Amino acid sequence: METSIKIPTNDNHIIYATLNSHESKKNKLIIFVHGLTGSQNEHHYFNAVKFFCPKGYDTLRFNLYTSKPQARQLSECDISTHAKDINTVINFIKNDYTEIYLIGHSLGCPSIWNANISHAKKIIYWDPTKGMKSLEEKNATYNNVLGLYIFRGDIRCFLRYAPKTILILGEMKYNINT
């Protein structure tokens, strides 16, 4: 069974989530945390439902940001925001399950590292580079003058890499020559 869920945050945003339940509930839940430019409906999360539910696991996938009403926008987020939202999701659902597993992909991994994972029985990190040949596939180019990656298209942000952190510096409202 598939159920759409709206989870309120403490700062008046809504986290949009999808819960897929196994026919005979086993009290085990897998929560998927997507990566940069991702969403809950990417094929690996969507298809994971078909794999895990028949094995007795419910699955919850959610959007860290989306264009839906009151949802966060990527340009308003950083890893600490994602970590707080992961905590909100876990706190919303934790009393319904005896075992919670977290699966993070790409930017979902450091977001999980910064969350309160005390309720997670296990954490799995999916390889963030598998299937991606280059940042150009994500519509990103490196700007030598600014010393950062610029993502073009629907994602409007700058990323600067620093040791153990990724900083989102702001919304891109103009074109920068690279």
Backbone torsions as a table, in degrees:
resi	resn	phi	psi	omega
1	MET	NA	138.4	179.9
2	GLU	-113.5	131.2	-178.7
3	THR	-129.6	128.9	173.4
4	SER	-83.8	136.4	-176.5
5	ILE	-129.0	140.6	171.5
6	LYS	-113.1	118.3	-177.4
7	ILE	-107.5	118.1	180.0
8	PRO	-76.0	144.2	175.3
9	THR	-101.6	166.8	179.3
10	ASN	-69.0	-18.1	-179.1
11	ASP	-108.6	30.3	171.7
12	ASN	67.6	29.3	170.5
13	HIS	-103.4	170.8	175.6
14	ILE	-122.4	133.1	172.9
15	ILE	-99.3	120.4	-179.9
16	TYR	-90.7	126.2	-174.6
17	ALA	-135.3	161.2	175.5
18	THR	-130.3	122.8	178.0
19	LEU	-104.7	125.7	174.0
20	ASN	-112.0	122.3	-175.3
21	SER	-107.3	142.2	175.1
22	HIS	-74.1	152.4	-178.2
23	GLU	-55.9	-45.8	176.9
24	SER	-112.6	103.5	-173.1
25	LYS	-56.8	130.7	-178.0
26	LYS	-110.3	2.2	-179.5
27	ASN	66.2	23.3	175.9
28	LYS	-117.8	131.7	-177.6
29	LEU	-129.3	136.1	171.7
30	ILE	-109.4	125.7	176.9
31	ILE	-107.0	124.7	179.2
32	PHE	-97.4	134.2	177.2
33	VAL	-119.4	113.7	-175.4
34	HIS	-75.9	171.4	-178.9
35	GLY	-100.8	-171.8	-179.3
36	LEU	-58.4	134.6	-177.4
37	THR	66.0	8.0	-177.0
38	GLY	-90.5	-179.3	175.3
39	SER	-155.2	169.6	-179.3
40	GLN	-66.3	-16.5	-175.9
41	ASN	-100.2	13.6	173.5
42	GLU	-64.7	151.9	-171.6
43	HIS	-56.2	-37.6	-176.1
44	HIS	-69.3	-28.4	176.1
45	TYR	-82.9	-44.3	-179.9
46	PHE	-60.4	-46.2	-178.9
47	ASN	-75.6	-22.0	177.1
48	ALA	-63.5	-28.9	177.6
49	VAL	-57.7	-45.3	-178.9
50	LYS	-64.2	-27.2	-179.9
51	PHE	-84.0	-48.0	-171.6
52	PHE	-82.3	-38.1	-176.9
53	CYS	-58.8	-45.9	177.9
54	PRO	-63.8	-17.5	178.6
55	LYS	-91.7	7.0	174.8
56	GLY	95.1	13.2	179.0
57	TYR	-109.4	130.2	166.8
58	ASP	-77.8	155.2	178.4
59	THR	-128.3	145.5	175.3
60	LEU	-130.8	122.6	174.6
61	ARG	-122.4	145.0	-175.6
62	PHE	-146.3	162.7	178.6
63	ASN	-98.0	126.4	172.8
64	LEU	-71.2	-24.3	177.2
65	TYR	-159.3	150.7	179.6
66	THR	-165.5	170.1	179.7
67	SER	-87.3	3.2	-180.0
68	LYS	-68.8	159.0	-177.4
69	PRO	-56.7	134.5	176.9
70	GLN	66.3	5.5	177.7
71	ALA	-79.8	160.5	174.9
72	ARG	-69.9	153.1	171.3
73	GLN	-105.8	147.2	-178.2
74	LEU	-55.4	-39.0	-177.0
75	SER	-67.3	-10.3	179.0
76	GLU	-101.0	5.1	-170.7
77	CYS	-116.3	156.5	166.2
78	ASP	-142.3	-176.7	-176.1
79	ILE	-62.2	-37.5	180.0
80	SER	-66.7	-34.6	175.2
81	THR	-63.9	-45.4	178.5
82	HIS	-61.3	-41.7	179.9
83	ALA	-62.1	-43.4	177.6
84	LYS	-62.1	-39.5	179.5
85	ASP	-69.1	-35.1	174.2
86	ILE	-62.2	-43.7	176.6
87	ASN	-59.0	-42.3	179.4
88	THR	-61.3	-44.2	179.4
89	VAL	-62.9	-47.6	-179.6
90	ILE	-61.1	-46.5	-179.3
91	ASN	-63.5	-32.1	179.4
92	PHE	-66.5	-35.2	-169.6
93	ILE	-112.7	-11.5	-169.0
94	LYS	-60.5	-30.7	-178.1
95	ASN	-74.9	-10.7	179.7
96	ASP	-91.6	-6.6	-174.2
97	TYR	-137.1	145.2	176.2
98	THR	-91.3	-21.9	178.5
99	GLU	-131.4	125.8	176.7
100	ILE	-121.9	130.0	177.7
101	TYR	-117.0	140.8	177.6
102	LEU	-112.8	133.1	173.2
103	ILE	-122.1	119.5	179.5
104	GLY	-113.6	145.2	177.0
105	HIS	-125.9	133.5	174.3
106	SER	56.0	-121.4	-179.1
107	LEU	-64.7	-16.9	174.4
108	GLY	-63.3	-27.7	-179.1
109	CYS	-66.4	-56.4	178.2
110	PRO	-66.2	-24.1	175.2
111	SER	-65.8	-41.3	176.5
112	ILE	-66.4	-40.5	179.8
113	TRP	-55.1	-34.2	-175.9
114	ASN	-92.6	-1.3	178.9
115	ALA	-90.0	168.3	173.4
116	ASN	-81.5	106.3	-174.4
117	ILE	-101.5	17.0	-176.5
118	SER	-63.8	-22.0	180.0
119	HIS	-90.8	-5.4	-177.7
120	ALA	-87.6	129.8	176.2
121	LYS	-74.5	-42.3	177.6
122	LYS	-145.9	155.5	177.9
123	ILE	-127.3	133.0	179.9
124	ILE	-121.8	132.8	176.7
125	TYR	-110.0	119.6	176.8
126	TRP	-84.2	140.6	-178.1
127	ASP	-54.2	117.8	-178.1
128	PRO	-75.1	-10.4	-176.4
129	THR	-105.1	-10.7	-176.7
130	LYS	-61.3	125.9	177.4
131	GLY	84.8	-8.8	179.0
132	MET	-104.9	119.9	-177.5
133	LYS	-86.5	-29.3	-177.9
134	SER	-163.4	164.4	175.3
135	LEU	-67.2	-22.1	178.0
136	GLU	-60.6	-30.7	176.4
137	GLU	-61.3	-29.2	178.0
138	LYS	-90.6	10.2	179.0
139	ASN	65.1	39.5	-178.2
140	ALA	-117.7	141.6	174.5
141	THR	-132.1	150.2	179.6
142	TYR	-91.6	130.7	178.0
143	ASN	-103.1	110.2	-177.5
144	ASN	-64.0	-36.6	-178.4
145	VAL	-65.4	-45.8	-179.1
146	LEU	-84.6	-20.5	-179.0
147	GLY	69.3	38.7	-179.9
148	LEU	-152.6	164.3	176.1
149	TYR	-87.4	141.1	177.0
150	ILE	-117.8	123.8	177.9
151	PHE	-97.6	130.4	-178.3
152	ARG	-111.6	157.4	178.9
153	GLY	106.0	-139.3	-177.4
154	ASP	-69.3	-25.1	179.3
155	ILE	-88.5	122.6	-176.8
156	ARG	-116.3	84.7	179.4
157	CYS	-157.5	163.4	171.7
158	PHE	-111.5	143.8	174.8
159	LEU	-124.7	133.4	173.0
160	ARG	-121.3	128.3	-179.2
161	TYR	-90.3	132.4	174.8
162	ALA	-132.5	163.1	-179.2
163	PRO	-52.9	121.8	175.8
164	LYS	64.5	10.4	179.6
165	THR	-140.6	156.0	169.6
166	ILE	-126.9	123.2	-177.7
167	LEU	-105.0	126.6	172.9
168	ILE	-91.7	118.2	-169.4
169	LEU	-94.4	-17.6	177.4
170	GLY	154.5	172.0	-178.4
171	GLU	-82.8	134.3	179.7
172	MET	-86.9	117.4	-178.9
173	LYS	-113.3	4.6	-179.1
174	TYR	-149.8	165.2	-179.3
175	ASN	-88.4	136.3	175.5
176	ILE	-114.2	129.6	177.9
177	ASN	-71.2	132.1	179.9
178	THR	-108.8	NA	NA
